[in-house]
Amino acid sequence: MDQNLHSLGLTEMATAIADGSITSVAATQACLDALDTTGRRFNAVVSLRHEQALEAADAADRARAKGHVLGPLHGVPMAHKDLFYRKGEISTGGTLIRKDFVAPVTATVIDRLDQAGAIDLGRLHMAEFAMSPTGYNIHHGHGLNPWSVDHCPGGSSSGSGIAVAARLIPAALGTDTGGSIRHPAAMCGVFGLKPTWGLVPTSGVMPLSHSLDVVGPMTRSPHDAAVLMDVMTARGSYYRTACAGPVKGLKLAVVGGPYRAQTRPDVEAALVEAAKVIARLGVTVCHTTGPDLALAHAGAHVVMTVEAATLHRHWLETRPDDYAPQVRARIEPGLAYAATRYVEALAMRADVTRDWLDQAMGDADFALIPALAQGVPTIAETTEGDPSAIAAAIARCTLSTRAINYLGLPSASILCGFDPSGLPIAFQLVGRPHSEGLILRMSGMYCQATAWNLRNPH
């Protein structure tokens, strides 16, 4: 990609196209070329819409020349996880079972990006049926982390994390059911926001667990994520405005207990330093002991597996061998749970959420917890050897993320340093329901103070 284009984030690219510094065609072609070369080398790409994208970019340039503005994303190229439907086009969901599935509708969020002027370049790598936190896909190969190809890029929104981190595209959409935006954001070193459950429309998006699934942005900066949140929620400039507010006087709870029991020393040091940076910004920092996570994790497991098994029952009966064993093993338990267990897991969510907020946050505005307590795992340790060791390595990836989906809370993964091997370290900033504006504001101030998010793997 042209070096000047390579360096532009979403907002910067939109501004450059709007003022005529670059054309949408040039930006689109550069991103397509990067995805076709570097993107395929990192196994981030499923399919690209070369002709359609360039036609749309040319139309965007002609509209701009006439003084017509399509929206805040006018002419900006993006690509997305391969489960966002576009009517009449194939969306595989990362699986052989859907390799020929033609979408009957366009996802609401994709339609809103279209209306805002974005250029859709195509579909990106993902874990099969969105069922892996590491980027594992037995059918299409493992996604590769641009910081180190021996390490996991995170999943299930693996291609989105890879492509944004490698500066192939300025932004992408992902989905998150147990951490599938935050895992690749943390492992690839980009900003990823999991919104409050129900805030962003999921219609026209391949489901995994409708009570847990959310759609969110993966970007180079919190401000870029705010732009996408405004578009996806159809809220004007609400989130962009929220980013501009002050943080002095806000309160952050640094959560200990189970969240820090397994934290690797270098990760712990980075989290401690992140809290100090936030304190220097005028935020009051307190320390809390988080609640036992067993109940939240159990509830999340029951809800996810039962809802996934319900969606997959026919395929599990008729095409069991077309699933990767790891994926099938995670879905099948949902067939065995009694209806009463499922209803109980749903019914106790409100109480578990209230207890988590009381114990982890107290009167604070947000909580700081690890994103990956043990750092970025290798592909080998999550795919090779003893099955119980593999399962343990995968479980460590979800320790700090999966409960947040069950609670329905918003959470962002924010880069806060690098380990001795040069791999990203990230923390999560968790907020109360519908506090995305505060999270984006705090995240933005932190990124400005540290500039970790400006580093890239090249």
C-alpha positions in Angstrom: 0.0 0.0 0.0 1.2 3.5 -0.7 3.0 4.7 2.5 0.8 7.8 2.8 -2.4 5.8 2.5 -1.0 3.1 4.8 -0.7 5.5 7.6 -4.3 6.8 7.5 -6.8 5.8 10.1 -10.6 5.9 9.3 -11.2 9.5 10.2 -8.0 10.7 8.5 -8.8 8.8 5.4 -12.4 10.2 5.3 -11.0 13.7 5.7 -8.4 13.2 3.0 -11.0 12.0 0.6 -13.4 14.8 1.5 -10.8 17.5 0.9 -9.6 15.9 -2.3 -6.1 15.0 -1.0 -6.7 11.5 -2.2 -9.5 9.8 -4.2 -11.7 7.0 -3.0 -10.5 5.0 -6.1 -6.9 5.4 -5.0 -7.6 4.4 -1.4 -9.8 1.5 -2.5 -7.3 0.2 -5.0 -4.5 0.4 -2.4 -6.5 -1.4 0.2 -7.5 -4.1 -2.3 -3.9 -4.6 -3.3 -2.8 -4.8 0.3 -5.5 -7.4 1.1 -4.6 -9.4 -2.0 -1.0 -9.6 -1.0 -0.2 -9.1 2.7 -3.7 -10.0 3.7 -3.5 -13.3 2.0 -0.1 -14.0 3.4 -1.5 -13.6 6.9 -4.6 -15.6 5.8 -6.9 -12.6 6.7 -9.0 -12.7 3.5 -11.9 -14.9 2.3 -13.1 -13.0 -0.7 -12.8 -9.5 -2.3 -15.2 -7.5 -4.3 -12.7 -5.9 -6.7 -15.1 -4.8 -9.4 -18.0 -3.7 -7.2 -15.7 -1.9 -4.8 -14.0 0.1 -7.5 -17.3 1.0 -9.1 -18.6 2.3 -5.8 -15.4 4.2 -5.2 -15.6 5.8 -8.6 -19.2 6.8 -7.9 -18.1 8.3 -4.6 -15.4 10.4 -6.3 -17.9 11.6 -8.9 -20.4 12.5 -6.2 -17.7 14.5 -4.3 -16.7 16.3 -7.5 -20.3 17.5 -7.8 -20.4 18.6 -4.1 -22.5 15.7 -2.9 -21.5 14.2 0.4 -22.7 10.7 1.0 -22.0 10.7 4.7 -19.2 10.6 7.3 -17.6 7.5 5.6 -17.8 8.9 2.1 -15.5 6.8 -0.1 -13.7 5.1 2.8 -12.8 1.4 2.1 -13.5 -1.2 4.7 -13.8 -5.0 4.9 -15.6 -7.2 7.4 -15.9 -10.6 9.1 -17.4 -13.2 6.8 -20.7 -13.4 8.6 -22.2 -10.0 7.7 -24.7 -10.7 5.0 -25.0 -8.8 1.7 -28.0 -9.8 -0.3 -27.2 -12.0 -3.3 -23.6 -12.6 -2.2 -22.0 -15.6 -0.5 -21.3 -15.5 3.3 -19.6 -18.6 4.5 -19.4 -18.1 8.2 -16.0 -19.7 8.1 -17.5 -23.2 7.5 -17.8 -25.8 4.8 -21.5 -26.2 5.6 -22.2 -22.7 4.4 -19.6 -22.4 1.6 -22.4 -21.8 -1.0 -24.8 -19.9 1.2 -26.2 -16.9 -0.6 -27.4 -14.2 1.7 -31.1 -13.3 1.3 -30.8 -9.9 3.0 -28.2 -7.3 3.7 -27.2 -6.8 7.4 -28.6 -3.7 8.9 -25.1 -2.5 9.9 -23.7 -3.1 6.4 -26.6 -1.1 4.9 -26.0 1.7 7.3 -22.3 1.8 6.4 -23.3 1.9 2.7 -25.7 4.8 3.4 -22.8 6.6 5.2 -20.7 6.2 2.0 -18.3 3.4 3.0 -16.9 1.1 0.3 -17.2 -2.6 1.0 -14.1 -4.5 -0.1 -15.1 -8.0 0.9 -15.1 -10.6 3.6 -12.4 -11.5 6.1 -11.2 -14.7 7.8 -13.0 -15.9 10.9 -13.2 -18.9 13.1 -15.7 -21.6 12.0 -19.2 -20.5 13.0 -17.5 -17.9 15.3 -16.5 -20.6 17.7 -12.8 -20.0 18.6 -11.1 -17.3 20.6 -7.8 -17.9 18.9 -8.4 -17.6 15.1 -8.5 -21.4 14.6 -10.2 -22.6 11.4 -9.5 -26.2 10.3 -11.1 -25.6 6.9 -9.4 -22.4 5.8 -6.2 -22.5 7.9 -5.3 -20.5 10.9 -5.2 -16.7 10.7 -1.7 -15.4 11.4 -0.8 -12.6 13.8 1.0 -9.8 11.9 3.3 -9.2 15.0 4.4 -12.9 14.9 3.1 -15.5 12.6 3.7 -18.2 15.2 1.1 -16.6 17.5 -2.6 -16.5 17.4 -4.3 -13.4 16.0 -7.4 -14.0 18.2 -10.9 -15.0 17.2 -13.4 -15.3 16.1 -13.1 -12.0 14.3 -9.5 -12.9 13.3 -9.4 -11.4 9.8 -10.7 -8.1 11.1 -8.0 -7.8 13.7 -5.2 -8.9 11.4 -6.2 -6.5 8.6 -6.6 -3.5 10.8 -3.4 -4.2 12.7 -1.4 -4.7 9.5 -2.7 -1.4 8.2 -4.4 -3.1 5.2 -7.7 -1.3 5.9 -8.5 1.5 8.3 -11.3 -0.3 10.1 -13.5 -3.4 10.1 -16.6 -4.8 11.9 -16.5 -7.9 14.1 -18.9 -9.8 16.4 -18.5 -10.7 20.0 -20.2 -13.6 21.8 -17.6 -14.4 24.4 -14.8 -12.0 23.4 -14.6 -12.3 19.6 -13.9 -8.6 19.1 -11.7 -8.2 22.2 -9.6 -11.3 21.6 -8.3 -10.3 18.2 -8.1 -6.6 19.2 -5.9 -7.6 22.2 -3.7 -10.1 20.3 -3.2 -7.9 17.3 -2.9 -4.6 19.1 -5.9 -2.6 17.8 -8.9 -1.0 19.5 -12.0 -3.1 19.8 -15.3 -2.2 21.3 -17.9 -4.7 22.4 -21.1 -2.6 22.9 -23.9 -3.1 25.3 -26.0 -6.1 24.3 -28.8 -5.0 22.0 -27.4 -1.6 21.2 -26.2 -2.3 17.7 -28.5 -4.2 15.3 -27.6 -7.8 14.6 -30.2 -8.5 11.9 -28.6 -10.0 8.8 -25.6 -11.3 10.8 -25.0 -15.0 11.1 -26.0 -15.8 14.7 -24.2 -17.9 17.3 -26.1 -17.1 20.5 -28.8 -14.4 20.1 -28.8 -13.6 23.8 -25.0 -12.9 23.8 -24.1 -11.8 20.2 -23.1 -8.2 19.6 -21.7 -6.3 16.7 -18.8 -3.8 17.2 -16.0 -1.9 15.5 -12.3 -2.7 15.3 -10.2 0.3 14.6 -6.8 2.0 15.1 -8.2 4.6 17.5 -11.3 5.1 19.8 -12.3 8.2 17.8 -12.5 6.0 14.7 -14.7 3.6 16.6 -16.9 6.4 17.7 -17.5 7.3 14.0 -18.6 3.7 13.3 -20.8 3.6 16.4 -22.6 6.7 15.3 -23.3 5.2 11.9 -24.2 1.7 13.2 -26.6 3.0 15.9 -28.0 5.8 13.6 -27.3 8.3 16.4 -25.9 11.3 14.5 -22.7 12.4 16.1 -23.5 11.2 19.6 -20.4 9.1 20.2 -18.0 11.5 18.4 -19.4 14.3 20.7 -18.9 12.1 23.8 -15.3 11.6 22.9 -14.6 15.3 23.3 -15.7 15.5 26.9 -13.4 15.7 30.0 -12.3 12.7 32.0 -11.1 14.6 35.1 -13.4 13.6 38.0 -14.3 10.2 36.6 -13.6 7.1 38.7 -11.8 3.9 37.7 -12.0 0.7 39.6 -8.9 -1.5 39.2 -10.3 -5.0 39.7 -8.3 -7.7 41.5 -9.5 -11.1 42.7 -10.0 -13.7 40.0 -9.1 -11.3 37.2 -5.5 -11.0 38.5 -5.0 -14.5 40.0 -3.5 -15.8 36.8 -2.0 -12.6 35.4 1.6 -13.0 34.0 4.1 -10.6 35.6 4.8 -8.6 32.5 1.1 -8.3 31.8 0.5 -7.2 35.4 3.2 -4.6 35.1 1.6 -3.1 32.0 -1.9 -3.0 33.7 -0.4 -1.3 36.7 1.2 1.3 34.5 -2.0 1.8 32.5 -3.9 2.6 35.7 -1.1 5.2 36.6 -1.5 6.9 33.3 -5.3 7.1 33.7 -4.8 8.5 37.2 -2.4 11.2 35.8 -5.3 12.3 33.5 -7.3 13.3 36.6 -9.3 10.1 37.1 -9.7 8.8 40.6 -8.4 5.3 40.9 -9.7 2.8 43.4 -9.1 -0.9 43.9 -11.8 -3.6 44.2 -11.9 -7.3 44.5 -14.1 -8.7 41.8 -16.7 -11.3 42.4 -16.2 -15.1 41.8 -16.7 -15.6 38.1 -17.9 -19.2 38.3 -21.6 -18.4 38.2 -21.3 -15.9 35.3 -19.2 -18.3 33.3 -21.6 -21.2 34.0 -24.5 -19.0 32.9 -22.7 -17.9 29.8 -21.8 -21.5 28.9 -25.4 -22.7 29.2 -26.9 -19.8 27.3 -24.3 -20.0 24.5 -24.3 -23.8 24.0 -28.1 -24.2 24.2 -28.7 -21.4 21.7 -25.9 -22.5 19.4 -27.1 -26.1 19.5 -30.6 -25.0 18.7 -29.3 -23.3 15.6 -27.1 -26.2 14.6 -29.2 -29.2 15.5 -30.1 -30.1 11.9 -26.5 -29.8 10.7 -25.2 -31.7 13.8 -27.5 -34.6 12.8 -27.0 -34.5 9.1 -23.4 -33.2 8.6 -21.5 -33.9 11.8 -18.2 -34.6 10.0 -18.2 -31.2 8.3 -17.5 -29.6 11.6 -14.0 -29.3 13.0 -13.9 -31.6 16.1 -13.0 -28.6 18.3 -16.1 -26.7 17.1 -18.5 -29.6 17.3 -17.3 -30.4 20.8 -18.2 -26.9 22.0 -21.7 -26.9 20.5 -23.0 -30.4 21.2 -23.3 -30.1 25.0 -26.1 -27.6 24.4 -28.3 -30.5 23.2 -28.2 -32.2 26.6 -29.2 -29.3 28.9 -32.8 -29.3 30.2 -35.0 -26.4 29.3 -35.1 -25.4 33.0 -31.4 -25.0 33.1 -31.5 -22.7 30.1 -34.3 -20.6 31.5 -32.6 -20.4 34.9 -29.4 -19.2 33.2 -31.3 -16.4 31.5 -33.3 -15.5 34.6 -30.3 -15.1 36.9 -28.5 -12.7 34.5 -29.9 -9.5 36.2 -28.9 -10.6 39.7 -25.4 -11.7 38.6 -24.9 -8.5 36.7 -25.9 -6.4 39.7 -23.5 -8.4 41.9 -20.7 -7.9 39.4 -21.3 -4.2 39.2 -21.5 -3.8 43.0 -18.3 -5.8 43.7 -16.2 -5.0 40.7 -17.1 -1.3 40.2 -18.9 -0.1 43.3 -19.4 3.7 42.6 -16.8 3.9 39.8 -17.6 4.8 36.2 -15.6 1.9 34.8 -13.5 -1.1 35.7 -10.0 -2.1 34.5 -9.4 -5.8 34.0 -7.0 -7.7 31.8 -7.8 -8.6 28.2 -5.5 -11.6 28.1 -4.1 -12.4 31.6 -1.5 -14.8 30.1 -0.6 -12.8 27.0 -0.9 -13.9 23.4 -0.7 -17.7 23.0 1.1 -19.6 20.2 -0.8 -21.4 17.5 0.9 -24.6 18.5 -0.2 -24.5 22.1 -3.8 -24.0 21.1 -4.0 -26.7 18.3 -1.3 -29.3 19.0 -0.7 -32.0 21.6 -2.8 -33.2 24.5 -6.5 -32.2 24.1 -6.8 -31.2 27.8 -3.8 -28.9 27.5 -5.3 -27.4 24.3 -8.6 -26.8 26.1 -6.8 -25.2 29.0 -4.9 -22.9 26.7 -8.1 -21.8 25.0 -9.9 -21.4 28.3 -7.2 -18.9 29.5 -8.0 -16.7 26.5 -11.6 -16.3 27.6 -11.1 -15.9 31.4 -11.6 -12.2 31.4 -14.0 -11.8 28.5 -16.8 -14.3 28.4 -18.6 -13.2 31.6 -18.9 -9.6 30.2 -21.1 -10.9 27.3 -23.4 -12.7 29.8 -23.6 -9.5 31.8 -24.4 -7.6 28.7 -21.9 -4.8 29.6 -19.9 -2.7 27.2 -16.1 -3.3 27.1 -13.2 -2.1 25.1 -9.8 -3.7 24.5 -7.0 -1.1 24.6 -3.4 -1.7 23.7 -1.2 -0.8 26.7 2.3 -2.1 25.8 4.3 -5.0 24.4 5.8 -8.1 26.1 9.5 -9.0 25.8 8.7 -10.9 22.6 7.2 -7.8 21.0 3.6 -9.0 21.2 0.7 -6.7 22.3 -0.6 -6.4 25.8 -4.0 -5.0 26.4 -6.5 -4.2 29.1 -10.3 -4.0 29.1 -12.2 -1.0 30.1 -15.6 -2.2 31.2 -18.5 0.2 31.7 -22.1 0.2 32.9 -24.9 -0.5 30.4 -24.9 2.1 27.6 -21.8 3.9 28.8 -20.0 3.5 25.4 -19.5 7.3 25.2 -17.6 7.4 28.5 -15.5 4.3 27.5 -14.6 5.9 24.1 -13.7 9.2 25.9 -11.5 7.6 28.4 -9.9 5.3 25.8 -9.2 8.2 23.6 -7.5 10.2 26.3 -5.4 7.2 27.3 -4.4 6.6 23.7 -3.4 10.2 23.3 -1.3 10.0 26.5 0.5 6.9 25.5 0.4 6.6 21.7 0.7 2.8 21.9 -2.1 2.6 19.3 0.2 4.3 16.7 2.6 1.4 16.6 2.3 -1.1 13.8 3.9 -4.4 12.9 5.8 -3.1 9.8 
